[in-house]
Amino acid sequence: MTVLTKANRQWESRPADERFGSLQAMHDAAIRFKTTARVEDIKAKALRAAAIGDDLVLEADGIGRSVMNNWSFSQLATRASAPTAYLKTLPAQLAADCLNVGLEREHRGENGDKSVQLLLGQHSARAITSDKYSRIWNADITSRLLELEARGPWQPAPAAFDGSRGLYLGDRDMFAFLVDNERRIFEKGPGGGLSRGFFCWNSEVGDASFGIMTFLYEYVCGNHRVWGVQNVAEAKVIHIGRDQSSKAFDMMQVEVKKYAETSAADDELRIQRCRRHVLGAKKDDVLDAIFKLKVPGLTKTVAGEAYDLAEKRVDWYGAPTTVWGYAGGLTEIARDQPNASDRHALNMAASKIMDLAAA
C-alpha cells in the first residue's frame, strides 16, 4: 500500500527542542522567533565575514556583527561561490578570508549594488536572502492552524512512540501533521476505513517553499509513517514575488478549509464513483484515455509503469482499469520521486484523472 514518509523523516531527524506536544506550544515558539527578529535591507557589497577567536561572524555596514548559524553560513558561502563543507574544516580566520575574496569577486560592479535581506535574531544572523524574497512567517501559519484546531475536527497527529504529535519548528523551518479522525470514511470495497490528513510546511529563512499536502489514509504508525494513502493533492507557494503571505493563507483557506468541511458521505460517494469508473478494457485502452487528458508531466513511460504497478496492487487499489486503481498506482510512483516538483506533478496528474469520475 502507498506510504507517506514525510512526517516520519521529521520524527527521525528533529532534535528534542524542535518537537512540540501541542499547536499552542509550537505557536508560542514561532511567535518568539518572529517578535525577536528584525529585517535589514543592505547592499550586497556591504557583506563581510570576520573571525572572532574560533567563531565566524557576519559583518555589514550599519548593523555590526552577528553570529552565523549553519544555515546563514551556507547562504553566505553560496553567495561567495565557496564550498560550505570545506570552509567548515578551516580555521576561522582563513575561512573568513576565503569568504571575503569570494564575496568581493561576486559583488563587483552592478551585483554589489543589489540589495539583500538579512534576518537577524537576538544574537545571530538567521538568513541572508535576495531582495526578491517574500517572507512568510511561521507564526502566521501556526496561528491559522490553531484556528483550524479550535473549529475542529482537525487535531495534531496521533502520538508517536516518543509522544511526538507531528509538530516541529526550529530556526530554519516548520512542519505540522494534522488529522481528522472524528469523521472516518467507511467506503465500500478494498481499503475501507479512511481518515483525512494533511501536512503543512514552511521556512521563513529561504530553506523551503510553503506547502500543503492533503490525503486520505488508513492508519498512522508509531513512527509517523502514514499507511494506505489515497487521493493525494499537493500545492505550494514559493517565497518570491509580492505578497506571497496572502497567497499562502488564501491557499490554506481554500485547500484545507474546503477539505475539512467536505462531509464523509461526499468522500465515500467520490471514492465509489472512482472505483466504478472504468477507463478502458485493457492497458492500451486505459493509456489512450489517460493521454487524451493531456496531463502535464505525465510521460508514456511513467503512465505505463503506473498501470503495471496498479495491476500488482489489485488487493490495495482495485482494478487497474478503473480511475481509483490507476490513480493508486500513479500516486505510489509519485511517492518515490526524489524531486519535489516531480512528486507534485504526478500527484496533480492523479487528481486530474480522478476528476473523470466526477464528470
N, C-alpha and C positions, 0 to 999 in steps of 0.2 A: 504494500500500500504506500501511497505517497506520504513522505515525511518531511516536515519543515524543520530545519536545524538552526534557523537564525537566532531564536531565543536560547537554544542550547549553547551556542557559541558564546553568547553573552554570559550565561551562567557559568561556563567553564573558565572564562578569562578575567572576569571583573574582580578587583580586589575588594576586601570587606567594606572599605569606606565609600565604595560606589554602589553598594546594594542597599535597597530600601524596602522596608516592610509595609509601607503604605504610600499612597499617592500624596497625602498631605506632607509626609516627611520628605518625599522627593521634591515636592514643590517648594518647601521651605529652603532646601539646599539650592535649588535653582534661583530662587529669589536672592539668596545671599551672593551668588555668583554675579547676578545682574546689578544689584544695588552697590556692590563694592567695585564695579568695573567702570572704566572710563575709556572713551574712544578718542584718539588723537589722529588728526589728518596732517601728515607731514610730506615733504618732498622725499622721493626715493633716495636722492643723493645725500640726504642727511643721516641715513642709517649707517651705523658703525658697530663693530664688535670690540669688546675690551676684556682684558683679563684682570681679575682681582684675586690674587692668590691662585688657587686652583679652580676658581669659578669663572665661567664665561658670562658676560653680561651684554645687554644691548644698550647702546648709546644713541641718542638722537637730540639734535638741537632743540632746546626749549623744554625737554621732558626729563633730562637727566639720565640716570642709569636704572635699568630694570633687569632682574634675573630672568633668564630664559628657561622655560620648561622644555621637555623633549620635543613637543610639537612646534613651538615657536622657533626653536633652534633648527629643526628640519626645514621650516619655511624659509628662514634666513639663508640656510645653506643652499636650498634650491634656487633662491634669488641670486646667489653668488655663483651658481653653476658649480658647486663644490660637493663632493661625495660625503653625505652625512655620516655614514658608518665609519669612514676613515678618519674624519675630523674628530670623532669621539675618542679615538685612540691617541691623539696628540696632546702634548702639554697645552695648557690653556692659552699661554701667550702665543705659541706657534699656531694654534688653531685660529686665534683672533687675527693674526697677521694674514693667514691664508684667506680667511673670510673677507677681510678688508680689501685685499688685492682683487678678489673676485667681484666684490660689490663695486669697486671703482671701475673695473672694466665693463661691467654690465650697465652701469649708470652714467656712462659718458653721453654727452650730447642731450638729445631730447628725452631719452629714457630717464635721466636723472631728474628732470623737471616734472615727471609724472608723480601723482600723489599716491601714497599708500596709507592704509588704515592700521593703526596699532590698537589692539585691545589690551588694556592694562588692568591687572588686578591690584590687590592691595600691595603686593610685594613682587610682582612678576609681570613679564610680558606674556600674555596668553596666546596672542595671534598676530601675524603680520599678513595682511591681505591687500588686494588691489583696491583702487578707488571705485571699481565696478562692483565690489562685493556688497550684497544686500543681506544684512544680518537678520536672522530670525531667532529671537531669544528663546532659550529652552523654557524659561519661566512662563512665557506667554502660552506655550504649548501645554505645559503641565497644568496651568490654570483652567484650560479648556477640558483637559482630561478629568479634572476634579468636577467640573460641571456635568460631564457625562456620567461620572460615578454617582453624583448626587441625584440625578434624574432617574438613574437605573435604566436597564438592568445590568449595565457594564460594571465589572469589578476586576481587580488585578488577577492574574493567572493563579491557578491552584498552587499551593506551596510546594516547592521543590524539596529534595531530600534535606537540604540545609535550612529550609524555611523561606528561601528566596521567593518573591512574588512576581518576578519578571519585570522589576522596576530598577533601572540602572541609570546613574548620572555621575559624570565626573567633569573635570575642567575641559575635557576635549569633546564629549558628545553625550547623548542621552538615548535611551531605548525603553519602550514600555510595551508590555504584552497584556492586553485586556481580553476578557471573555464574557459571554452571556450564557450562563448555564441554567438560567431560570426558564428559558423557552426552548427546550430541546426539541429538535425536529425529528419526528419519527416517520421517515419516509419508507415507502413500500419497496422491497427488493433488497439486493445486496448492499451491505454497508449502512443498514438502518441505524438511526440514532445519532444525529449530528448536532453539534453546537456551533454557535458563531464565535469567531475570534478575530482580533486584529493586532498587528504590530504597528508601532509608530516610532520613528527615529528622527534625529536631527543633530546637527553640530552648529554651534554659534561661533566656531573658530575656523571654519573652512575645511573641515575634515570630511564632511559628508553632506549630501543634499537632505532636504526634508522629505520624508516619505511615509506612506501608509500602505499596508498590505492587509486586505480583508480575506477571510476564508471560512469555510465550514470544516469541522474536524470531528473525529470520533472520540479521541481522548488525548490527554497530556501526560507524559511520563514524569517521574520524579526528577529527571534531569532536564525537563522542559523541551524534550523533543515532542513535536506535535504530529500525531499519527492519524492516518485515514483522512488526509486533507483533500478537499474538492473545492471547485468554484473559486480559485484564487484570482484576486484582482489587485493590481498594484498601481499606485500613482505617486508622482514625486514632483517637487519644485526645487530647482537649482537656485543657489544663492547669488544669482547675477541678474541685474535689472532693477527697475524701480518698484518699490512697494511689494516685495516678494512676501512679506509677512501677511499682507491681506490675502494674497493668493493662497498661501498655506492654510490660513484659518478658514477661508471660503471652502477649500478642499475638505478640511476636517468636517465642516458643517454639512457639505453635500454628501461626501462619501460615507462618513461614519454615522451621522445623524440619520440619513436615509436608511443605512444598513440596520441601525438599531430599531427603527420604527417599523421595519418590514415584519409582518406577522409570520409566525411559524407556519401557518396554513399556506401563506403565499409561497414560502420557500419549498414546502412539500409539493405543492402543485407544480412549481417550476421544475423541480427535480424529476417528478413523474413525467412531465412533458419531454424533458431531455432524454429520459430513458426510453420513451416510446418513439421519439422522432428518429426515423431511420434515414441515414444519409445515402445509403446505397446497398445493393445486394451483396457486393463483394468489394475487395480492397480497391480495385481500379475505379469502381463507381464512387466509392467514398472520396477518393483523392480528387476525382473530377469535380465533385460537389464542393470540396474544400477550396479548390483553386478558382472556382467561379466567384468566390467571395473576394478574391484579390487581397488577401490579408498581408499587410506589410511585415517583412521579417521572417515569413514562413517559406522556406525553400522546399523544393521537391524532396530532397534528401531527408530533411527533418520531418516533413509530413509523412513520408513512408515509414520512418522509424517510429513515429508516434503510433501509427496503426499497428505495426508489428508488436510494440510494447503493450498496447491495449489488448491485443489478441492473447498475449500471455497472461494478462491480468483480468480475465473474464470474471473470476470469483470476486474481484475487488470492484471493478468498474461496470460490469455488464458487457453486453455485446459490443465489439469494436466498431460495428457498422452503425451504431447509434450515436447521437450527439454526446450523451453522457459518457459512454465508453471511450469514444475517440478523444474527447476533451480530457479525460483522465490520463490517457497515455501522453498527451501533449503537455499536460501540467507536470507530470513526473519528469519528462525530459527537461522542462524549464527549471525544475528544482536543482538539477545537477549542472547548470551552466555556470562557469566561473565568473562570467562578466554580467554585472547587474543589468546593463541595458539589454542584453540578450534574454535574460530571465524575464524582464519586463515585457519585451516584445512578444515572447511566446505565451506569457500569461494573458496578455491582451488578445492574442490570437484565439486562445481557448475561450475567452469571454465572448468574442465575436461569433464563434461557432455555436456557443450555447444560445446566443440570441436567436438563432434559427428556429429554435423550439418555441420561442415566444411569438414568432411572426404569424 
